[in-house]
Amino acid sequence: MSKPIYKRLFSVLARVLLAFLVLLTIFYFWGSSASLDKQDYEKLFTNTFEVKHESDSIHSIITYNIGYLSGMTNNKPIAKTKDFFTENLNKALQEFKKLNPDIIAFQEIDYNSGRSFNVNQEEEIAKLGYNHIARAVNWDKKYVPFPYGLPSVNFGKVVSGQSILSKYELKNYSRIILERVPNNPFYRDAFYLDRLVQVVTTEIKGKEIVILNVHLEAFDKNTRIKHVKKVVELFNTYAKSYPTILVGDFNSDPAFKDAAILEIFNIPNVGNAAFSKEKYDLTYDSDKPHKRLDYIFYTSENIVPVEARVLKEFGQVSDHLPLLMKFKLK
């Protein structure tokens, strides 16, 4: 005697649901799996390129959320071509060559990622004459759920992070992971990047300088506030003993309600490059700038800015514009 039809339907549905759950579980573990060993997430590299300093007495640093060279398509579900990335890389190389900065601090830079056609962007820029590199990987997955709308752009190995490229030796390097958004569901948390602070020491003309490179929380305000408090703590600790420069993408504009960035503004004796309360250039987005998210802070008692500006000439290489500071040491 055959089973009633409703029992057969239930059995089929149960098998389909089970198969779906199995596939979903396999996808979850595959997509969130890493391609690197965790020991590779924090590395110092040394190259042997020819180095050219622009000046013996004036030094320079740039901070740049390079948006993996994706321009204004960064957060949009748009398929991109290899020629698109090549053109943006060449534009960036052209501008960096003109400026010849001593130190560049990057956020959102790709290391042999499928989405940017397996080019190590850090290595290509380092060929301009940067023999010392501090790398901090904060994203190492096989699936990126964002942006939504075109699934084909979400699949493929993505290894990305923050890099400090320097003409001066780098040492005493640490990669500090900041607090995660506490109420993220587990599946979102598994596909969420680490927010980092890179801390490294360099030596210029016999003086040790500490550089901090950050990329703070973009979406959750309370977490961003916690990140800023941690960054202030770190900055104050190093500033007691060393000239200290704090750079990066803080994801906070002074005009935001209860803006987190204001806590850094209020650090005693902190300088803020290319910024005054009355007038400041904007860094996001690169098409029609309407926010200031990127900053260079410094200890004003031992660092003297000579020039500072937002580098509008980079155009839409990224969705952010870079920021330059030339400085002297007291």
N, C-alpha and C positions, 0 to 999 in steps of 0.2 A: 504494500500500500504506500503510495507516494505521499510525501509531506504536503501539508496545505501550502497554497501559493504564498501566503504571507510569511510563512516560516522560511520558504526558499528565498524570497526577496530579502528577508532579514539576514539570512546567511550570506547572500551575495554582497549586500551592503556592508556587513561586518568585515568580509574579506577585503573589499575595496578600501574601507577605512583603515584596516590594519596595514595594507600595502602602502597606502598614502603616508601613514605615520612612520613606517619603516623608511620610506624614501625621504621623508622630511628630516628624520633623525640623521640619516646618512649625509644629506645635504648640509645640515647644520654643522656636523663635525668636519666635513670636508671644507666647507666655505670658511669656517673660522680657524682652520688649521694654519700653522705657520710654515714658511719655507726656509727660515733661518734658525740656527741655534740662538738661544737667548743671550749667550755670551757675545754674539755679534751685534747686539742692539746698542752697545756702548763701545766705541772703538776710536783710537787715535791712529792716524795714518801719516806717513812721511813720504813725500815725493822728491824728485831730484830735478825739478824744472829750473830754468834760469829765472832769477828773481830780479825785478827792477822796482826800487823804491822811488816814489815821486819826489820825496824830500827827506832830508836827514832830521829836520826839526819839527815839521808838521806831519802829523799822522792822520789816517782816515779810516772810518768804519762805516759800513752800509748794513742796514737791516732790510730784509726783503722776504715777504711771504710770496714766494714765486709761483704758488698755485700749480705746481708741476708743469709749468709752461702752457697751461690750458686757457689762458686769457679769460675773456668774459664768458666762456663756456664752462667754467669750473663747476658751478653748481646747477648746470642745466643738462637735461637728458639729450645730448647732441652727440652723434657719432663724429669722431675727429680723425683726420688723415695724418699719415706720417709727415707729409709735406707741411702741414699746419704746425706740428711740433718742431720740425727742423727750422722753419722760418722764425719761430719765436725764440728758439735757442740761439740762432745766428744773430738775432736782434739783441738779445741779452749779452752775448759775447762782445758784440760791437760796442755797446754802451759801457760795459765793464772795462774793456780795453782802453777806451777814452779816459775814463775816470781813474783807473789804476788804483783802486783802494787797497789799503794794507790788510784789511780784515773785512770779510763779508759773513754776515749771520743770516742763514736761510731758515725759513719755515716752509713746510709742504713741498719738499724737494724729493724727487723720485730717484730710486736706485734700481735700475733694471726692471721696471714695472711694465706689465703688459699694456696698461692703459696709455702709456707714453712710448710705446713701441720699443721697449727693452733697451732704452738708452740710460746710462748712468749719468744723470744730469750733474751731479756733484763732480764726477771725474772730468767731464767735458769742460766745466768752468774752471776747475783747478789747473787745467793745462795753460791758463793765462799766466801762471807763475805762482801758484799757491802750494807750497811744499808741506804745509802742516794743516791737517784736517781733523776735526773732532766730529764724529758722526753719532747721532742718536736716533735710532729707528723707533717710531711710535705707531706704525701701522704695518702689519705683516699678515695678510689674509689672501684668500683665493676668491673672495666675493666681497664686493662693496655695495651695500644696499642703497646708497644715496649717490646721485640723484634718482628720483623716481620717474618712471614714465617710459624708459627704453631699456628693457632687461639686458640687451646685448652689451651695454656699456658697463654693467655691473659684474660681469664674470671675468676672471683672469687674475693672475698673481699681481698683487700690488704691495710693494715695499717702499715705504715713504717715511719722512721724518724731518729732523732738523740737523743742519750742518753749520759748523763754523770753519771757514777757510781763511788761512792766515799766512802772511809772509814771514811772520815771526814764529818762533818755536812755541808750541802749546804743551802744557803739562798740568799735572794735578787735576785731571779731568774727572767729572762725575755727571751722571745722568740721573736726575731726580724726577721720580714719577709723582705727579700731583694727585690729589684726591679725586676719585671718580664721582659722577653724578649719583647720589645715593639711592634715588627712587627709580632708576632705570630698570625695566624688566630684564631678566637674564638674557633673553634672546637679543635685545638691543645692546646690552652691555658687552655681549660677545663680539659684536660688530662695531665697537666704539673705540676710537683711537685713544691712546694714552696722551694726556696733557703733560708736557715736560718742562723742566728747567735744565738747561745745560750750564754747567759751571766749569770754567777753565781758566788757567793762569797763563799769561804770556809775559815776555820781558822785552821792554823797549828802552834802549839806551841805558841799560843797567837797572831799570825800575820795573818791578813786578806789577802787573795790572790784572785785575780779575774781570772777566767778561761773563755775563749771564745772558743767555738767549732763551726766550720763553715763547710759548704759544698757549694762551690761556683759553679756558672754556668759552665757547661761543653761544650756547643755547640756554644754559641754565644759570640764571643770575646769581642765585645763592652760592652755587659752586664757584662761579667766577670770583665772587667776593672772597671766598676762602682761599682761592689761588693767589689773589693779590696780597692777602695778609701773609701768606707763606713767602711770597716773593719779597715783600717789604722786610720780613724777618731776615731772609738771606742777604739782601742788599745791605742792611744795617750791620750785619755781622762782619761782612767783608770790608765794608767802608771804614770800619774802625782802624784797619791796618793797611789797606791798599787803596790806590786809585781804582775805582770800580765803575764799570759801564754796564748798564742794564738795557737790553734791546729786545725787540720782538713784536709779535702781534698779540696785543692785549685784549682784543675784542671788546674794547670799551671806549666810548666817545665821551668827552666831558659834558656834552649836552644830554646824555642819558639821565633818566631819573635815578637819583642816588647812585651815580656812576662810580663803579669800583675804582676806576683809574685815579680818582681824586685823592685816594689814600696815598698813592705814590707821589702825587704833586705836593703833599703836605710833609714829606720827609724833610727834616732840616738839612740845609745846604745841598739840596739836590738840584741839578741843572736839568733842563728839558729842552732838547735840541729842536730848533725850528718851531718854537712854540711860545706864544704869549697869550694871556687871557683875552687880549683885545683882538688879536689876529693870529690865525694859524691855518696852514694849508692842510688839505684833507688827503687821505691816502686810500680811501675805499668809496666807490669802486673806481677802477681806472678809466672807465668810459665817462661817467658823470659823477665825479667825487662828491660825496655827501656825508662822509663820516671820517673821523680821525681815529684809526684803530691801531696804528703802528707808531712806536716811539723809540727814542734814544735818550735814556736818563744817564746822568753821570755825577760823580762827586765833585762839586764845584770848587772845593778848597784846593784841589790838586790837578784838576783838568780844566783847561781854558779852551772853549770853542773858538775856532777861527772862522768857520763857515758851516752852515747847516741849512739843508733844504730838502724838500720833497722832489724826487727825480722824475718829473713829468715826461722826460724824453724817452723813458722806457715804454711809454704807450700801453698797449693792451697785451703785453707779454704775459701778464698775470691779471687777476681781477683786483690786486692791490698795486699800489705804487711804492717803490722803495724810498728809503730815507737815508740821507748822507750826513755825517758829521766829520769835519776836519778839526783837529785839536792839537794843542800843545800840552806838555806836561810841565807842571811847576817844579 
